[in-house]
């Protein structure tokens, strides 16, 4: 099994959630802004983790969620095709 096999499986599991976002008028830009804010939070946790080690426990989960948001950012515009609202 290669990393590309894992990537396609990961994207397949996110596809239904991506359709859910599209039907609720969530744009790719909103997903990107959410990912940016999450990245800033993760950066703060790494910075503050030198004094508060408990914050470092959340960093892997933040990185995984950031990866999922990146995949959702890519599939959201394709899920919006065929709807009557503009793609932002």
Secondary structure, DSSP 8 states (H G I E B T S, - for coil): --HHHHHHHHHHHHHHHHHHHHHTT--HHHHHHHHHHHHHHHHHHHHHTTT-GGGGGGHHHHHHHHHHHHHHHHHHHHHHTTSSS---
